[in-house]
């Protein structure tokens, strides 16, 4: 069994504002294979055979099909890298992961906490996945970095679930980030300042630079067993800029997994 599988989850029915992230996976892959960049991560991991690891893209109609699909893929690959899709996909993915790995820690890099108990009467909105994950006891530890859209409800939820939250006003965590359990990394591309990644549905100024995100990823201490890259919205992109940033982030996430 090969160690890593790459797949696209083409789903944006959890989006609360603009649709479009369902079309993201193919465009990030296109940027990666364009010849614009080499296929080595910054730690010199060779990613040249990445297309042989690719399981393809999956059009999702029923939300919880994502969980069943992930469970099936984990029988074929020990680790998975998922191109989304909106952020709602992380909950069913982590449900399947928790069955495989037992104790999990999660690093979420994001502008938004995604801790709403429900959003617009939808408990499976992309604004809610980490509330579902934590109330189901699927993660021992949730570390959030890049947050800059906190409100009183989500602050109360963070306290309820004992979330380790690093807001942008408070600053970044001390590195290295150390984890004692297997780590799942969920990277919402809107964590970046929209000047670097305009192709997102919810642009939120005052965000992270690409280098800050890359340094954060490179300074993880612990075994990374899965990752997703979500919320790229091609409808909002400018000259393919965000797909190219996404391809760079994809390389570094794969470098962590391999």
Phi and psi in degrees as a GROMACS rama.xvg file:
@    title "Ramachandran Plot"
@    xaxis  label "Phi"
@    yaxis  label "Psi"
@TYPE xy
-65.8393  152.505  UNK-2
-73.2706  -37.4278  UNK-3
-127.542  134.748  UNK-4
-117.182  141.498  UNK-5
-110.846  133.208  UNK-6
-148.633  157.812  UNK-7
-106.509  134.673  UNK-8
-109.741  105.21  UNK-9
-90.9907  85.7865  UNK-10
-147.993  126.192  UNK-11
-140.086  23.8898  UNK-12
-70.6028  -14.1621  UNK-13
-85.7461  -2.73818  UNK-14
-71.154  136.148  UNK-15
-98.7867  -12.6769  UNK-16
-124.127  -60.7602  UNK-17
-131.084  137.4  UNK-18
-81.2317  164.032  UNK-19
143.981  -32.1727  UNK-20
-61.2102  -18.3777  UNK-21
-61.3692  -24.9028  UNK-22
-89.4683  5.78664  UNK-23
-74.7253  -42.3393  UNK-24
-55.28  -46.0104  UNK-25
-63.6879  -34.5275  UNK-26
-75.0592  -34.2942  UNK-27
-67.8087  -41.7581  UNK-28
-60.8094  -41.842  UNK-29
-60.2226  -41.4729  UNK-30
-64.3762  -38.5555  UNK-31
-66.9194  -36.9289  UNK-32
-92.1545  7.02581  UNK-33
-70.9922  -16.5693  UNK-34
90.7203  -3.55003  UNK-35
-68.3731  -32.1067  UNK-36
-131.312  158.209  UNK-37
-81.2236  171.627  UNK-38
-108.395  51.5728  UNK-39
-127.182  138.34  UNK-40
-74.2925  171.33  UNK-41
-67.3916  -19.2238  UNK-42
-92.0447  13.4992  UNK-43
70.9815  24.2408  UNK-44
-70.5183  129.861  UNK-45
-79.1457  115.235  UNK-46
-106.479  11.1026  UNK-47
-57.2304  -33.3345  UNK-48
-87.4006  19.6587  UNK-49
-58.9355  -31.6483  UNK-50
-68.8448  -23.6408  UNK-51
-74.1237  -16.7452  UNK-52
-90.3035  -5.74184  UNK-53
-78.9642  123.545  UNK-54
-87.5309  -10.3875  UNK-55
102.262  -176.161  UNK-56
-104.056  147.684  UNK-57
-129.324  117.178  UNK-58
-78.6936  121.922  UNK-59
-105.555  125.991  UNK-60
-99.3954  -48.9279  UNK-61
-102.358  127.366  UNK-62
-50.7307  -47.303  UNK-63
-79.7371  0.22418  UNK-64
-62.6424  -25.4349  UNK-65
-63.2461  -40.3823  UNK-66
-64.1437  -47.7527  UNK-67
-63.1636  -40.7437  UNK-68
-64.6602  -42.1827  UNK-69
-64.8234  -42.081  UNK-70
-59.1396  -42.8907  UNK-71
-66.0246  -42.4434  UNK-72
-65.8995  -32.7026  UNK-73
-71.8537  -12.6567  UNK-74
-78.6631  -17.3895  UNK-75
-104.313  -29.7689  UNK-76
-132.36  138.336  UNK-77
-71.2911  -32.8674  UNK-78
-131.7  151.048  UNK-79
-129.536  139.571  UNK-80
-113.542  124.634  UNK-81
-115.584  126.341  UNK-82
-92.786  121.204  UNK-83
-92.7939  176.231  UNK-84
82.6583  153.28  UNK-85
-83.7819  174.267  UNK-86
-73.7405  -10.9286  UNK-87
-61.4321  -22.7674  UNK-88
-65.4636  -19.9715  UNK-89
-67.1728  -35.6178  UNK-90
-60.521  -55.0258  UNK-91
-65.6095  -29.7863  UNK-92
-63.2713  -47.9218  UNK-93
-67.2568  -31.8343  UNK-94
-57.674  -45.5301  UNK-95
-68.0219  -39.2756  UNK-96
-62.8279  -40.6903  UNK-97
-62.4191  -32.8913  UNK-98
-64.7311  -37.6203  UNK-99
-79.616  -39.9084  UNK-100
-108.628  -10.098  UNK-101
71.0586  -114.049  UNK-102
-71.819  130.869  UNK-103
-130.981  146.871  UNK-104
-111.409  150.766  UNK-105
-126.132  132.204  UNK-106
-107.503  117.433  UNK-107
-111.342  122.322  UNK-108
-110.682  118.043  UNK-109
-169.043  150.622  UNK-110
-76.2239  -25.3701  UNK-111
-117.838  141.776  UNK-112
-70.3982  -26.6376  UNK-113
55.1572  44.7979  UNK-114
-116.207  13.1157  UNK-115
-59.2489  140.224  UNK-116
-64.831  -40.1094  UNK-117
-155.293  159.045  UNK-118
-130.97  121.253  UNK-119
51.6406  43.2206  UNK-120
66.6054  17.5965  UNK-121
-116.169  107.745  UNK-122
-73.3427  -9.38239  UNK-123
-112.402  20.7072  UNK-124
-62.006  160.342  UNK-125
-67.4537  -7.04999  UNK-126
-88.2355  1.04125  UNK-127
-124.992  -5.76124  UNK-128
-60.1364  -32.4154  UNK-129
-81.5674  -20.8201  UNK-130
-66.2981  -42.7617  UNK-131
-64.9283  -44.0888  UNK-132
-60.1394  -45.8271  UNK-133
-75.3624  -38.0216  UNK-134
-69.9248  -24.5321  UNK-135
-84.2902  -2.97606  UNK-136
67.9572  31.8884  UNK-137
-84.2585  -14.5194  UNK-138
-131.354  136.869  UNK-139
-75.0041  -30.7014  UNK-140
-148.53  134.811  UNK-141
-124.205  118.362  UNK-142
-111.611  124.079  UNK-143
-114.804  131.563  UNK-144
-129.606  138.132  UNK-145
98.581  3.7467  UNK-146
-67.0946  132.124  UNK-147
-149.832  25.3157  UNK-148
-133.639  31.5235  UNK-149
-68.4912  143.53  UNK-150
-133.732  172.188  UNK-151
-58.7776  -39.0554  UNK-152
-62.7318  -46.8795  UNK-153
-72.5842  -29.6291  UNK-154
-62.966  -42.062  UNK-155
-64.8327  -39.0098  UNK-156
-63.8428  -40.5934  UNK-157
-61.9403  -40.1076  UNK-158
-68.0438  -40.8353  UNK-159
-57.6457  -41.0898  UNK-160
-98.8259  7.08764  UNK-161
56.6836  45.0179  UNK-162
-76.605  137.043  UNK-163
-90.3107  98.7546  UNK-164
-108.7  127.498  UNK-165
-111.553  101.355  UNK-166
-80.0472  156.819  UNK-167
-61.3599  -39.0628  UNK-168
-61.5746  -33.4495  UNK-169
-80.1111  -24.5946  UNK-170
104.104  175.213  UNK-171
-83.1723  156.948  UNK-172
-69.4001  157.874  UNK-173
-69.5467  135.799  UNK-174
-104.021  151.561  UNK-175
-75.7216  155.71  UNK-176
-85.0689  116.622  UNK-177
-103.938  133.217  UNK-178
-127.982  137.955  UNK-179
-96.1052  -17.8276  UNK-180
-108.402  166.066  UNK-181
-54.1623  141.523  UNK-182
-110.173  132.902  UNK-183
-109.409  128.343  UNK-184
-106.894  124.775  UNK-185
-117.85  112.555  UNK-186
-113.436  108.46  UNK-187
-87.9715  123.424  UNK-188
-67.1197  -14.1232  UNK-189
-77.3322  -0.896553  UNK-190
-60.3025  -32.0884  UNK-191
-72.1137  149.114  UNK-192
-59.8567  138.893  UNK-193
-61.9846  -14.9081  UNK-194
-63.7421  -27.9095  UNK-195
-95.1814  -29.6289  UNK-196
-140.674  78.6106  UNK-197
-73.8845  -16.13  UNK-198
-83.5906  62.2169  UNK-199
-135.366  156.271  UNK-200
-72.91  -36.0402  UNK-201
-117.098  86.6584  UNK-202
-73.6763  128.873  UNK-203
-134.433  108.113  UNK-204
-64.1122  161.043  UNK-205
85.9943  28.4518  UNK-206
-95.9081  -169.197  UNK-207
-76.0997  154.096  UNK-208
-87.3187  158.185  UNK-209
-55.3809  -39.488  UNK-210
-65.2277  -37.6993  UNK-211
-63.1422  -40.7595  UNK-212
-66.3482  -44.4864  UNK-213
-62.2601  -42.7163  UNK-214
-63.1744  -41.6827  UNK-215
-58.8652  -46.709  UNK-216
-63.9934  -42.993  UNK-217
-70.6024  -16.1561  UNK-218
-106.48  22.7132  UNK-219
-77.0814  131.539  UNK-220
-112.625  112.814  UNK-221
145.69  165.678  UNK-222
-85.3961  117.445  UNK-223
-85.8964  119.747  UNK-224
-109.485  -8.84439  UNK-225
-167.776  159.203  UNK-226
-159.19  152.524  UNK-227
-134.726  155.236  UNK-228
-127.529  113.991  UNK-229
-128.793  167.899  UNK-230
73.6692  14.2703  UNK-231
-71.2719  126.867  UNK-232
-116.95  100.942  UNK-233
-59.1265  -26.2547  UNK-234
-61.558  -27.4804  UNK-235
-101.629  0.700364  UNK-236
-75.2384  163.401  UNK-237
-127.247  113.21  UNK-238
55.9284  32.2682  UNK-239
68.4072  13.4217  UNK-240
-58.6495  -43.8128  UNK-241
-73.7448  -32.9536  UNK-242
-64.1842  -35.2396  UNK-243
-71.6366  -40.1271  UNK-244
-62.3273  -41.0117  UNK-245
-61.0915  -38.9739  UNK-246
-64.0659  -39.5569  UNK-247
-62.802  -46.1868  UNK-248
-64.3956  -37.8585  UNK-249
-58.2436  -44.2928  UNK-250
-58.3806  -44.9666  UNK-251
-72.1051  -34.8109  UNK-252
-65.9299  -41.8087  UNK-253
-63.1661  -36.9129  UNK-254
-59.8165  -33.447  UNK-255
-71.4468  -35.0584  UNK-256
-79.0565  -30.3823  UNK-257
